Amino acid sequence: MPTANSKTPVKALITHDLIKSWLQNTYSPNTRDAQRVDLEEFILSLSIQTIDDFKRIHRQDIMTWRDSLPGSQDNPKYAIRSIKRKMAMISKFFGYLADQRFIEINPALDVERPKLTANEGETAIISNDQARDLINAPDPATIKGKRDRAILETFLYHALRRSEVCNLRLKDIQERDGIKTFCVHGKGDKTRYVEISPSAIRRINEYLAAAGNLTDPELAVFSSLSNNGKNSGRPLTPGAIYKLVVHYAQLAGIDTEHFSPHSLRATAGTNALKNGVDIRKVQKWMGHASVQTTAMYDKRDNRPEDSPTFRIRY
């Protein structure tokens, strides 16, 4: 393993032609950025200083790095799901170096990754009653309240990602076969169409009517508001969406320790599966590349009322 050096030139190394070529091969800008950040962390962790230092990374180095990722109980660093993602990225990177004959073998190949238990890293999911309380938390008498109710219903009825809600434009509310539909621009620049629930489109229309002056189809559906309540035309940022969702969750009496906008997406996916929607349809609806990702939201085998405990007769 390379020796430690606090002045490792990470930024210079990350622009090496070999690394740039690997990063550029990833189509999605968001995934590419995440891979770059993870690789920079790996370089810092192993004090890699030159491109040739990658040739001196061995299997034991990868395992030592992996074992450092969780941190300590008093100072946890990464959850199991994040560790698995980082390890997959590193294995992919070293596989690329091997394919380019820069190294002989991929040192990350077959290094065991942590197992994901049924509940590990699970996003908090709220009940139907909590979802209704959350929707009713904003003040419907104000433009902001109308907007925020529409945002919450957009999450809870359509399982959109936070970035997808931020990226919605007026032109993305379309009519297909007589039904109002979101044209959703998802991960990997993939587009999918999600039918809008009658309740959500009513909330959205109420907000848009109150906001006024929204004739440009390129304007964001959900914009920031000025101090006097006027629509700024600027789309809400992911950070603003996060604060908004957590704020109303607290007003609704929901425990927010593990709560986030993704909780609303997870709640919608779980609700659809519980109510009998075919898992393949939910996969397409949520924009998952793999049905295995959708399966994480399927709690039908974990309902306490279905426990064998309640089937025993003496």
TILO-29929 format. One record per residue (C-alpha): residue number from 1; x, y, z; residue in three letters. Coordinates in Angstrom, 3 decimals. Example, Ala and Ser with C-alpha at 12.3 -4.5 7.8 and 13.67 -1.06 7.14 Angstrom:
// residues 2
   seq       east      north         up   type
     1     12.300     -4.500      7.800    ALA
     2     13.670     -1.060      7.140    SER
// end
This chain:
// residues 314
   seq       east      north         up   type
     1      0.000      0.000      0.000    MET
     2      1.322      3.502     -0.751    PRO
     3      2.637      5.448      2.184    THR
     4      0.524      8.158      3.779    ALA
     5      0.940     11.716      2.608    ASN
     6     -1.407     14.480      3.739    SER
     7     -0.628     16.424      0.540    LYS
     8     -1.889     13.770     -1.874    THR
     9     -2.664     15.675     -5.104    PRO
    10     -6.135     14.189     -5.515    VAL
    11     -7.516     16.844     -7.848    LYS
    12     -4.536     16.559    -10.180    ALA
    13     -4.680     12.757    -10.184    LEU
    14     -8.402     12.649    -10.902    ILE
    15     -7.762     14.526    -14.179    THR
    16     -5.327     11.884    -15.465    HIS
    17     -6.360     10.704    -18.933    ASP
    18     -6.940      7.124    -17.750    LEU
    19     -9.282      8.211    -14.948    ILE
    20    -11.015     10.824    -17.078    LYS
    21    -11.674      8.197    -19.747    SER
    22    -13.259      5.868    -17.175    TRP
    23    -15.457      8.605    -15.714    LEU
    24    -16.569      9.886    -19.095    GLN
    25    -17.764      6.413    -20.059    ASN
    26    -20.619      6.828    -17.552    THR
    27    -23.579      8.411    -19.314    TYR
    28    -25.427      9.952    -16.363    SER
    29    -23.812     13.188    -15.068    PRO
    30    -25.116     12.530    -11.545    ASN
    31    -23.668      9.003    -11.475    THR
    32    -20.414     10.303    -12.923    ARG
    33    -20.149     12.935    -10.184    ASP
    34    -20.863     10.336     -7.493    ALA
    35    -18.191      8.019     -8.911    GLN
    36    -15.657     10.855     -8.954    ARG
    37    -16.358     11.724     -5.309    VAL
    38    -16.101      8.068     -4.232    ASP
    39    -12.851      7.623     -6.148    LEU
    40    -11.391     10.778     -4.605    GLU
    41    -12.237      9.427     -1.136    GLU
    42    -10.574      6.114     -2.010    PHE
    43     -7.446      7.902     -3.240    ILE
    44     -7.246      9.929     -0.032    LEU
    45     -7.897      6.905      2.177    SER
    46     -5.063      4.918      0.613    LEU
    47     -2.800      7.972      0.139    SER
    48     -2.438      7.327     -3.578    ILE
    49     -0.223      9.998     -5.105    GLN
    50      0.445      8.951     -8.697    THR
    51     -1.354      6.887    -11.297    ILE
    52      1.309      4.176    -10.900    ASP
    53      0.360      3.759     -7.233    ASP
    54     -2.781      1.937     -8.422    PHE
    55     -0.468     -0.842     -9.634    LYS
    56      0.649     -1.406     -6.049    ARG
    57     -2.832     -1.827     -4.579    ILE
    58     -3.395     -5.420     -3.441    HIS
    59     -6.419     -7.403     -2.380    ARG
    60     -5.528     -6.902      1.298    GLN
    61     -5.487     -3.120      0.774    ASP
    62     -9.030     -3.282     -0.605    ILE
    63    -10.192     -5.350      2.383    MET
    64     -8.539     -2.969      4.857    THR
    65    -10.218     -0.018      3.147    TRP
    66    -13.564     -1.824      3.180    ARG
    67    -13.294     -2.573      6.890    ASP
    68    -12.586      1.095      7.642    SER
    69    -15.735      2.361      5.954    LEU
    70    -18.289      1.694      8.710    PRO
    71    -16.257      3.686     11.234    GLY
    72    -16.759      3.109     14.935    SER
    73    -19.905      2.869     17.004    GLN
    74    -19.203      6.313     18.427    ASP
    75    -18.273      7.772     15.052    ASN
    76    -20.158      5.919     12.292    PRO
    77    -19.229      6.825      8.708    LYS
    78    -21.227      4.926      6.107    TYR
    79    -24.278      2.676      6.128    ALA
    80    -24.081     -0.816      4.617    ILE
    81    -25.852      0.272      1.446    ARG
    82    -23.297      3.066      0.873    SER
    83    -20.396      0.688      1.515    ILE
    84    -21.740     -1.749     -1.072    LYS
    85    -22.065      1.080     -3.584    ARG
    86    -18.519      2.303     -2.973    LYS
    87    -17.095     -1.202     -3.278    MET
    88    -18.974     -1.785     -6.530    ALA
    89    -17.543      1.450     -7.899    MET
    90    -13.961      0.539     -6.938    ILE
    91    -14.294     -2.945     -8.431    SER
    92    -15.623     -1.406    -11.637    LYS
    93    -12.727      1.075    -11.739    PHE
    94    -10.015     -1.545    -11.213    PHE
    95    -11.767     -3.765    -13.736    GLY
    96    -11.400     -0.947    -16.244    TYR
    97     -7.674     -0.598    -15.423    LEU
    98     -7.279     -4.343    -15.999    ALA
    99     -9.167     -4.153    -19.304    ASP
   100     -6.789     -1.378    -20.375    GLN
   101     -3.848     -3.628    -19.375    ARG
   102     -2.652     -0.945    -16.968    PHE
   103     -2.767     -3.527    -14.153    ILE
   104     -2.585     -7.318    -14.380    GLU
   105     -5.602     -8.237    -12.245    ILE
   106     -8.454     -6.489    -10.500    ASN
   107     -7.523     -6.522     -6.764    PRO
   108    -11.153     -5.876     -5.795    ALA
   109    -12.400     -8.947     -7.631    LEU
   110    -14.203    -11.365     -5.289    ASP
   111    -13.572     -9.217     -2.192    VAL
   112    -16.637     -9.949     -0.097    GLU
   113    -19.097     -7.123      0.327    ARG
   114    -21.265     -6.612      3.429    PRO
   115    -24.615     -8.342      3.363    LYS
   116    -27.731     -6.217      3.406    LEU
   117    -30.201     -7.384      6.029    THR
   118    -33.948     -7.027      5.589    ALA
   119    -34.057     -3.714      7.448    ASN
   120    -30.544     -2.344      6.916    GLU
   121    -30.551      1.199      5.669    GLY
   122    -34.314      1.075      5.290    GLU
   123    -35.929      4.437      4.706    THR
   124    -38.616      5.417      7.207    ALA
   125    -42.101      4.686      5.864    ILE
   126    -45.186      6.411      7.246    ILE
   127    -48.685      5.070      7.788    SER
   128    -51.802      6.093      5.876    ASN
   129    -52.945      8.233      8.808    ASP
   130    -49.561      9.951      8.977    GLN
   131    -49.631     10.580      5.227    ALA
   132    -53.023     12.275      5.540    ARG
   133    -51.794     14.348      8.493    ASP
   134    -48.731     15.359      6.494    LEU
   135    -50.795     16.482      3.492    ILE
   136    -53.031     18.545      5.782    ASN
   137    -50.120     20.185      7.626    ALA
   138    -49.589     23.172      5.247    PRO
   139    -51.896     26.186      5.550    ASP
   140    -54.301     26.000      2.552    PRO
   141    -55.141     29.708      2.856    ALA
   142    -51.706     30.829      1.598    THR
   143    -49.941     30.401     -1.738    ILE
   144    -47.062     28.704      0.043    LYS
   145    -49.446     26.308      1.752    GLY
   146    -51.153     25.484     -1.542    LYS
   147    -47.775     24.886     -3.176    ARG
   148    -46.504     22.724     -0.344    ASP
   149    -49.650     20.579     -0.250    ARG
   150    -49.233     20.005     -3.988    ALA
   151    -45.578     19.019     -3.460    ILE
   152    -46.433     16.542     -0.702    LEU
   153    -49.148     14.922     -2.809    GLU
   154    -46.792     14.776     -5.793    THR
   155    -44.432     12.692     -3.654    PHE
   156    -47.047     10.533     -1.955    LEU
   157    -49.163      9.678     -5.007    TYR
   158    -46.434      9.274     -7.620    HIS
   159    -43.256      8.040     -5.856    ALA
   160    -41.074     10.640     -7.562    LEU
   161    -37.488     11.273     -6.535    ARG
   162    -36.622     14.630     -4.993    ARG
   163    -34.624     15.673     -8.080    SER
   164    -37.549     14.674    -10.295    GLU
   165    -39.915     16.932     -8.355    VAL
   166    -37.421     19.812     -8.601    CYS
   167    -37.021     19.280    -12.353    ASN
   168    -40.731     19.257    -13.232    LEU
   169    -41.614     22.018    -15.685    ARG
   170    -45.074     23.225    -16.708    LEU
   171    -44.592     21.546    -20.077    LYS
   172    -44.112     18.249    -18.236    ASP
   173    -47.776     18.212    -17.209    ILE
   174    -49.208     16.606    -20.308    GLN
   175    -52.397     14.890    -21.408    GLU
   176    -52.057     11.335    -22.689    ARG
   177    -55.144      9.377    -23.712    ASP
   178    -57.260     11.949    -21.898    GLY
   179    -55.387     11.564    -18.606    ILE
   180    -53.151     14.209    -17.005    LYS
   181    -49.634     12.800    -16.864    THR
   182    -46.210     13.828    -15.580    PHE
   183    -43.366     13.545    -18.086    CYS
   184    -40.678     12.624    -15.556    VAL
   185    -36.979     13.078    -16.311    HIS
   186    -35.335     10.459    -14.105    GLY
   187    -31.931      8.988    -13.348    LYS
   188    -29.675      8.262    -16.276    GLY
   189    -31.578     10.777    -18.410    ASP
   190    -34.424      8.279    -18.698    LYS
   191    -37.916      9.595    -19.321    THR
   192    -41.053      7.914    -17.995    ARG
   193    -44.695      8.923    -17.897    TYR
   194    -46.597      8.829    -14.604    VAL
   195    -50.340      9.380    -14.499    GLU
   196    -51.288     12.165    -12.080    ILE
   197    -53.792     11.356     -9.355    SER
   198    -57.031     13.406     -9.419    PRO
   199    -56.287     14.761     -5.941    SER
   200    -52.751     15.858     -6.859    ALA
   201    -53.737     17.580    -10.109    ILE
   202    -56.442     19.453     -8.209    ARG
   203    -53.877     20.646     -5.643    ARG
   204    -51.424     21.604     -8.379    ILE
   205    -54.061     23.565    -10.304    ASN
   206    -55.135     25.382     -7.123    GLU
   207    -51.543     26.389     -6.467    TYR
   208    -50.831     27.454    -10.056    LEU
   209    -54.023     29.530    -10.166    ALA
   210    -53.065     31.276     -6.925    ALA
   211    -49.449     31.842     -8.033    ALA
   212    -50.447     33.410    -11.362    GLY
   213    -48.266     34.557    -14.259    ASN
   214    -47.213     30.994    -15.051    LEU
   215    -47.536     30.948    -18.826    THR
   216    -43.987     30.000    -19.815    ASP
   217    -43.909     26.193    -20.336    PRO
   218    -40.241     26.135    -19.286    GLU
   219    -41.043     27.443    -15.792    LEU
   220    -40.741     25.049    -12.859    ALA
   221    -43.994     23.635    -11.555    VAL
   222    -42.793     24.212     -7.999    PHE
   223    -40.979     27.529     -7.669    SER
   224    -39.575     29.428     -4.732    SER
   225    -41.634     32.288     -3.353    LEU
   226    -40.540     35.815     -2.465    SER
   227    -41.207     37.351      0.942    ASN
   228    -44.508     38.791     -0.280    ASN
   229    -45.628     35.393     -1.571    GLY
   230    -45.003     36.133     -5.243    LYS
   231    -43.709     33.364     -7.475    ASN
   232    -40.002     33.875     -8.239    SER
   233    -39.931     31.557    -11.243    GLY
   234    -36.870     29.806     -9.835    ARG
   235    -37.262     26.064     -9.195    PRO
   236    -37.012     24.840     -5.634    LEU
   237    -33.640     23.288     -4.842    THR
   238    -33.271     19.743     -3.461    PRO
   239    -32.169     21.295     -0.163    GLY
   240    -35.294     23.452      0.018    ALA
   241    -37.474     20.415     -0.718    ILE
   242    -35.764     18.483      2.061    TYR
   243    -36.357     21.246      4.620    LYS
   244    -39.954     21.641      3.482    LEU
   245    -40.794     17.944      3.848    VAL
   246    -39.104     17.580      7.240    VAL
   247    -40.768     20.768      8.509    HIS
   248    -44.268     19.505      7.759    TYR
   249    -43.435     16.054      9.100    ALA
   250    -42.551     17.670     12.418    GLN
   251    -45.816     19.645     12.367    LEU
   252    -47.672     16.384     11.729    ALA
   253    -45.990     14.735     14.710    GLY
   254    -43.875     12.332     12.618    ILE
   255    -40.527     11.151     13.978    ASP
   256    -37.996     12.749     11.621    THR
   257    -34.806     11.029     12.829    GLU
   258    -34.694      8.804      9.720    HIS
   259    -37.214     10.784      7.694    PHE
   260    -36.571     12.502      4.365    SER
   261    -38.283     13.167      1.018    PRO
   262    -37.229      9.650      0.029    HIS
   263    -39.491      8.409      2.823    SER
   264    -42.460      9.675      0.813    LEU
   265    -41.251      7.872     -2.318    ARG
   266    -40.759      4.697     -0.282    ALA
   267    -44.192      5.106      1.312    THR
   268    -45.843      5.414     -2.112    ALA
   269    -44.043      2.367     -3.508    GLY
   270    -44.857      0.267     -0.452    THR
   271    -48.490      1.398     -0.507    ASN
   272    -48.884      0.447     -4.181    ALA
   273    -47.457     -3.035     -3.580    LEU
   274    -49.579     -3.596     -0.468    LYS
   275    -52.657     -2.751     -2.493    ASN
   276    -51.938     -5.418     -5.068    GLY
   277    -50.190     -3.566     -7.898    VAL
   278    -47.965     -5.926     -9.888    ASP
   279    -44.323     -5.431     -8.904    ILE
   280    -43.247     -5.010    -12.553    ARG
   281    -45.686     -2.137    -12.958    LYS
   282    -44.387     -0.540     -9.749    VAL
   283    -40.821     -0.956    -11.039    GLN
   284    -41.655      0.955    -14.213    LYS
   285    -43.700      3.531    -12.273    TRP
   286    -40.833      4.264     -9.871    MET
   287    -38.188      4.298    -12.602    GLY
   288    -36.114      1.433    -11.177    HIS
   289    -33.612     -0.211    -13.519    ALA
   290    -33.954     -3.513    -11.640    SER
   291    -36.988     -5.180    -10.104    VAL
   292    -34.727     -6.172     -7.190    GLN
   293    -34.654     -2.515     -6.145    THR
   294    -38.451     -2.397     -6.222    THR
   295    -38.605     -5.586     -4.156    ALA
   296    -37.029     -3.719     -1.228    MET
   297    -40.324     -1.834     -0.892    TYR
   298    -42.397     -5.035     -0.837    ASP
   299    -43.379     -5.591      2.809    LYS
   300    -46.241     -8.005      2.155    ARG
   301    -44.345    -10.907      3.712    ASP
   302    -43.479     -8.827      6.783    ASN
   303    -46.945     -7.840      7.974    ARG
   304    -47.218     -8.643     11.710    PRO
   305    -50.858     -9.670     11.326    GLU
   306    -49.738    -12.484      9.004    ASP
   307    -47.311    -13.943     11.534    SER
   308    -47.570    -17.713     12.168    PRO
   309    -48.057    -16.694     15.801    THR
   310    -51.650    -15.804     15.029    PHE
   311    -52.340    -19.008     13.116    ARG
   312    -51.533    -21.398     15.943    ILE
   313    -54.491    -23.208     17.534    ARG
   314    -54.382    -25.437     20.614    TYR
// end
